[in-house]
Amino acid sequence: MARKGFGVKWRGWIFGCLESANFSIMINGKPRGKFRASRGLRQGDPLSPFLFTLVSDVLSRIIERAQDVNLVHGIVSGHDQVEVSHLQFADDTIFFLDGKEEYWLNLLQMLKLFCDVSGMKINKAKSCILGINFSIETLNNMAGSWGCEVGCWPMVYLGLPLGGNPRALNFWNPVLDKVEKRLQNGRGLAYPKVEG
């Protein structure tokens, strides 16, 4: 937090919030005993998204630094030839790597280091690897080295389809189905505010 410009007083307040949490264990539906938290947040704590953003920024900086020293390379895209190595949204991260195995192994080392330092864990059951112009054997080897599955194109990421042909009508079916379901349930509709 100091590197982000937060003052000593502010950091003290945050640390105080983390340090002052008390927990009880529910036994047969009733809280029993109390113990003080030595680290971490309670589920639903309003500080959680804020602190998670700070921690995920550390991962982003690690990846950016690795790009600077050629440990990883993202994919180059668009007319401007922008190199994209990762996207983050809330607790979701997607990595884009150039096809060298060396970059993959370096990324795995960085993720392991990040997890060791931050105390966070990556849910490998929710992780997958996808490739473009890779043999299935190579993808299987890469997935095996991380302990995740090989995904397939097209995929849905943050509710939107990735891969495939966006001009094809069936490409947008998952999005249309979601909108239709919300409309049927009466959610997602905009109503004017009552003035007064």
CYANA upper distance limits for C-alpha pairs under 8 A (distance plus 0.5 A):
  1 MET  CA      5 GLY  CA      7.12
  1 MET  CA      6 PHE  CA      6.07
  1 MET  CA     11 ARG  CA      7.52
  1 MET  CA     54 LEU  CA      7.90
  2 ALA  CA      6 PHE  CA      5.67
  2 ALA  CA      7 GLY  CA      7.19
  2 ALA  CA      8 VAL  CA      8.26
  2 ALA  CA     11 ARG  CA      8.30
  6 PHE  CA     10 TRP  CA      6.76
  6 PHE  CA     11 ARG  CA      7.01
  7 GLY  CA     11 ARG  CA      6.73
  8 VAL  CA     12 GLY  CA      6.57
  9 LYS  CA     13 TRP  CA      6.86
 10 TRP  CA     14 ILE  CA      6.91
 11 ARG  CA     15 PHE  CA      6.60
 12 GLY  CA     16 GLY  CA      6.47
 13 TRP  CA     17 CYS  CA      6.81
 14 ILE  CA     18 LEU  CA      6.89
 15 PHE  CA     19 GLU  CA      6.51
 16 GLY  CA     20 SER  CA      6.44
 17 CYS  CA     21 ALA  CA      7.37
 18 LEU  CA     37 ALA  CA      8.22
 18 LEU  CA     39 ARG  CA      6.99
 18 LEU  CA     40 GLY  CA      6.98
 18 LEU  CA     41 LEU  CA      6.80
 19 GLU  CA     36 ARG  CA      8.27
 19 GLU  CA     37 ALA  CA      6.87
 19 GLU  CA     38 SER  CA      6.77
 19 GLU  CA     39 ARG  CA      7.19
 20 SER  CA     36 ARG  CA      7.62
 20 SER  CA     37 ALA  CA      7.69
 21 ALA  CA     36 ARG  CA      6.59
 21 ALA  CA     37 ALA  CA      6.07
 21 ALA  CA     41 LEU  CA      8.16
 21 ALA  CA     42 ARG  CA      7.94
 22 ASN  CA     34 LYS  CA      6.89
 22 ASN  CA     35 PHE  CA      6.13
 22 ASN  CA     36 ARG  CA      5.05
 22 ASN  CA     37 ALA  CA      6.43
 23 PHE  CA     34 LYS  CA      5.92
 23 PHE  CA     35 PHE  CA      5.86
 23 PHE  CA     36 ARG  CA      6.75
 23 PHE  CA     37 ALA  CA      7.46
 24 SER  CA     31 PRO  CA      6.04
 24 SER  CA     32 ARG  CA      6.19
 24 SER  CA     33 GLY  CA      5.98
 24 SER  CA     34 LYS  CA      5.16
 24 SER  CA     35 PHE  CA      7.03
 25 ILE  CA     31 PRO  CA      5.93
 25 ILE  CA     32 ARG  CA      5.87
 25 ILE  CA     33 GLY  CA      7.16
 25 ILE  CA     34 LYS  CA      7.99
 26 MET  CA     30 LYS  CA      5.61
 26 MET  CA     31 PRO  CA      4.87
 26 MET  CA     32 ARG  CA      6.55
 27 ILE  CA     31 PRO  CA      6.78
 27 ILE  CA     32 ARG  CA      7.04
 41 LEU  CA     45 ASP  CA      6.88
 41 LEU  CA     47 LEU  CA      8.42
 41 LEU  CA     48 SER  CA      7.22
 44 GLY  CA     48 SER  CA      7.76
 46 PRO  CA     50 PHE  CA      8.36
 47 LEU  CA     51 LEU  CA      6.64
 48 SER  CA     52 PHE  CA      6.43
 49 PRO  CA     53 THR  CA      6.62
 49 PRO  CA     90 ALA  CA      8.25
 50 PHE  CA     54 LEU  CA      7.06
 51 LEU  CA     55 VAL  CA      6.76
 52 PHE  CA     56 SER  CA      6.54
 52 PHE  CA     90 ALA  CA      8.47
 52 PHE  CA     91 ASP  CA      8.16
 53 THR  CA     57 ASP  CA      6.60
 53 THR  CA     90 ALA  CA      7.66
 54 LEU  CA     58 VAL  CA      7.25
 55 VAL  CA     59 LEU  CA      7.46
 55 VAL  CA    118 SER  CA      7.91
 56 SER  CA     60 SER  CA      6.90
 56 SER  CA     91 ASP  CA      8.41
 57 ASP  CA     61 ARG  CA      6.71
 58 VAL  CA     62 ILE  CA      6.75
 59 LEU  CA     63 ILE  CA      6.85
 59 LEU  CA    114 PHE  CA      7.18
 60 SER  CA     64 GLU  CA      6.68
 60 SER  CA     86 HIS  CA      8.31
 61 ARG  CA     65 ARG  CA      6.51
 62 ILE  CA     66 ALA  CA      6.65
 62 ILE  CA    110 MET  CA      7.93
 63 ILE  CA     67 GLN  CA      6.76
 63 ILE  CA     72 VAL  CA      8.20
 63 ILE  CA     85 SER  CA      8.18
 63 ILE  CA    110 MET  CA      8.30
 64 GLU  CA     68 ASP  CA      6.85
 65 ARG  CA     69 VAL  CA      7.04
 66 ALA  CA     70 ASN  CA      6.57
 66 ALA  CA     71 LEU  CA      5.47
 66 ALA  CA     72 VAL  CA      6.35
 67 GLN  CA     71 LEU  CA      6.35
 67 GLN  CA     72 VAL  CA      5.65
 67 GLN  CA     73 HIS  CA      6.30
 67 GLN  CA     74 GLY  CA      8.43
 71 LEU  CA    102 GLU  CA      8.44
 71 LEU  CA    103 TYR  CA      6.67
 71 LEU  CA    106 ASN  CA      6.81
 72 VAL  CA     97 LEU  CA      7.53
 72 VAL  CA     98 ASP  CA      8.23
 72 VAL  CA    102 GLU  CA      8.45
 72 VAL  CA    103 TYR  CA      5.20
 72 VAL  CA    104 TRP  CA      8.13
 72 VAL  CA    106 ASN  CA      7.31
 72 VAL  CA    107 LEU  CA      7.49
 73 HIS  CA     83 GLU  CA      8.28
 73 HIS  CA     85 SER  CA      7.09
 73 HIS  CA     97 LEU  CA      6.20
 73 HIS  CA     98 ASP  CA      6.03
 73 HIS  CA    103 TYR  CA      7.36
 74 GLY  CA     83 GLU  CA      6.10
 74 GLY  CA     84 VAL  CA      5.49
 74 GLY  CA     85 SER  CA      4.37
 74 GLY  CA     86 HIS  CA      8.02
 74 GLY  CA     95 PHE  CA      8.38
 74 GLY  CA     96 PHE  CA      5.69
 74 GLY  CA     97 LEU  CA      4.82
 74 GLY  CA     98 ASP  CA      5.86
 75 ILE  CA     83 GLU  CA      5.92
 75 ILE  CA     84 VAL  CA      5.92
 75 ILE  CA     85 SER  CA      6.93
 75 ILE  CA     96 PHE  CA      6.48
 75 ILE  CA     97 LEU  CA      6.25
 75 ILE  CA     98 ASP  CA      5.93
 76 VAL  CA     81 GLN  CA      5.90
 76 VAL  CA     82 VAL  CA      5.85
 76 VAL  CA     83 GLU  CA      4.78
 76 VAL  CA     84 VAL  CA      6.76
 77 SER  CA     81 GLN  CA      5.63
 77 SER  CA     82 VAL  CA      5.92
 77 SER  CA     83 GLU  CA      6.90
 77 SER  CA     84 VAL  CA      7.85
 78 GLY  CA     82 VAL  CA      7.05
 84 VAL  CA     96 PHE  CA      7.02
 85 SER  CA     95 PHE  CA      6.17
 85 SER  CA     96 PHE  CA      5.22
 85 SER  CA     97 LEU  CA      6.62
 86 HIS  CA     93 THR  CA      7.38
 86 HIS  CA     94 ILE  CA      5.98
 86 HIS  CA     95 PHE  CA      4.76
 86 HIS  CA     96 PHE  CA      6.17
 87 LEU  CA     93 THR  CA      6.18
 87 LEU  CA     94 ILE  CA      5.84
 87 LEU  CA     95 PHE  CA      7.13
 88 GLN  CA     92 ASP  CA      6.20
 88 GLN  CA     93 THR  CA      4.94
 88 GLN  CA     94 ILE  CA      7.06
 89 PHE  CA     93 THR  CA      6.95
 97 LEU  CA    103 TYR  CA      7.48
 97 LEU  CA    104 TRP  CA      7.77
 98 ASP  CA    103 TYR  CA      7.78
 99 GLY  CA    103 TYR  CA      8.06
100 LYS  CA    104 TRP  CA      7.37
101 GLU  CA    105 LEU  CA      6.79
102 GLU  CA    106 ASN  CA      6.65
103 TYR  CA    107 LEU  CA      6.60
104 TRP  CA    108 LEU  CA      6.80
104 TRP  CA    142 MET  CA      8.29
105 LEU  CA    109 GLN  CA      6.87
106 ASN  CA    110 MET  CA      6.77
107 LEU  CA    111 LEU  CA      6.63
108 LEU  CA    112 LYS  CA      6.63
108 LEU  CA    146 TRP  CA      7.83
109 GLN  CA    113 LEU  CA      6.65
110 MET  CA    114 PHE  CA      6.54
111 LEU  CA    115 CYS  CA      6.61
112 LYS  CA    116 ASP  CA      6.64
113 LEU  CA    117 VAL  CA      6.61
114 PHE  CA    118 SER  CA      6.35
114 PHE  CA    120 MET  CA      8.34
115 CYS  CA    119 GLY  CA      5.91
115 CYS  CA    120 MET  CA      5.50
115 CYS  CA    121 LYS  CA      6.28
115 CYS  CA    122 ILE  CA      8.10
116 ASP  CA    120 MET  CA      7.90
123 ASN  CA    127 SER  CA      7.01
124 LYS  CA    128 CYS  CA      8.05
124 LYS  CA    147 GLY  CA      7.10
124 LYS  CA    148 CYS  CA      5.86
125 ALA  CA    148 CYS  CA      6.90
125 ALA  CA    149 GLU  CA      8.20
126 LYS  CA    148 CYS  CA      8.49
127 SER  CA    148 CYS  CA      6.34
127 SER  CA    149 GLU  CA      7.42
128 CYS  CA    143 ALA  CA      7.84
128 CYS  CA    148 CYS  CA      5.96
128 CYS  CA    149 GLU  CA      5.33
128 CYS  CA    150 VAL  CA      5.88
128 CYS  CA    151 GLY  CA      5.94
129 ILE  CA    139 LEU  CA      7.73
129 ILE  CA    142 MET  CA      8.37
129 ILE  CA    143 ALA  CA      6.76
129 ILE  CA    148 CYS  CA      7.77
129 ILE  CA    149 GLU  CA      7.00
129 ILE  CA    150 VAL  CA      5.48
129 ILE  CA    151 GLY  CA      6.15
130 LEU  CA    139 LEU  CA      7.84
130 LEU  CA    150 VAL  CA      6.59
130 LEU  CA    151 GLY  CA      5.76
130 LEU  CA    152 CYS  CA      6.78
130 LEU  CA    153 TRP  CA      8.07
131 GLY  CA    139 LEU  CA      7.37
134 PHE  CA    138 THR  CA      6.97
134 PHE  CA    139 LEU  CA      7.18
135 SER  CA    139 LEU  CA      6.93
136 ILE  CA    140 ASN  CA      6.50
137 GLU  CA    141 ASN  CA      6.71
138 THR  CA    142 MET  CA      6.70
139 LEU  CA    143 ALA  CA      6.52
139 LEU  CA    150 VAL  CA      7.11
140 ASN  CA    144 GLY  CA      6.41
140 ASN  CA    149 GLU  CA      8.43
140 ASN  CA    150 VAL  CA      6.99
141 ASN  CA    145 SER  CA      6.72
142 MET  CA    146 TRP  CA      7.19
143 ALA  CA    147 GLY  CA      6.31
143 ALA  CA    148 CYS  CA      5.65
143 ALA  CA    149 GLU  CA      6.32
143 ALA  CA    150 VAL  CA      6.62
144 GLY  CA    148 CYS  CA      6.98
144 GLY  CA    149 GLU  CA      8.25
151 GLY  CA    155 MET  CA      8.34
153 TRP  CA    162 LEU  CA      7.92
153 TRP  CA    163 GLY  CA      6.19
153 TRP  CA    164 GLY  CA      7.38
154 PRO  CA    161 PRO  CA      7.14
154 PRO  CA    162 LEU  CA      6.03
154 PRO  CA    163 GLY  CA      4.95
154 PRO  CA    164 GLY  CA      5.81
155 MET  CA    161 PRO  CA      6.17
155 MET  CA    162 LEU  CA      5.79
155 MET  CA    163 GLY  CA      7.07
156 VAL  CA    160 LEU  CA      5.72
156 VAL  CA    161 PRO  CA      4.84
156 VAL  CA    162 LEU  CA      6.35
157 TYR  CA    161 PRO  CA      6.77
157 TYR  CA    162 LEU  CA      7.20
159 GLY  CA    174 PRO  CA      8.43
159 GLY  CA    175 VAL  CA      7.63
160 LEU  CA    174 PRO  CA      8.16
160 LEU  CA    175 VAL  CA      7.12
161 PRO  CA    171 PHE  CA      7.60
161 PRO  CA    172 TRP  CA      7.66
161 PRO  CA    174 PRO  CA      7.96
161 PRO  CA    175 VAL  CA      8.36
164 GLY  CA    171 PHE  CA      7.43
165 ASN  CA    171 PHE  CA      6.97
166 PRO  CA    171 PHE  CA      6.18
166 PRO  CA    172 TRP  CA      7.69
167 ARG  CA    171 PHE  CA      7.88
168 ALA  CA    172 TRP  CA      8.24
169 LEU  CA    173 ASN  CA      7.73
172 TRP  CA    176 LEU  CA      6.68
173 ASN  CA    177 ASP  CA      6.36
174 PRO  CA    178 LYS  CA      6.76
175 VAL  CA    179 VAL  CA      6.83
176 LEU  CA    180 GLU  CA      6.50
177 ASP  CA    181 LYS  CA      6.58
178 LYS  CA    182 ARG  CA      6.82
179 VAL  CA    183 LEU  CA      6.72
179 VAL  CA    188 GLY  CA      8.46
180 GLU  CA    184 GLN  CA      6.69
181 LYS  CA    185 ASN  CA      6.75
182 ARG  CA    186 GLY  CA      6.63
182 ARG  CA    187 ARG  CA      5.53
182 ARG  CA    188 GLY  CA      6.30
183 LEU  CA    187 ARG  CA      6.41
183 LEU  CA    188 GLY  CA      7.00
183 LEU  CA    189 LEU  CA      7.34
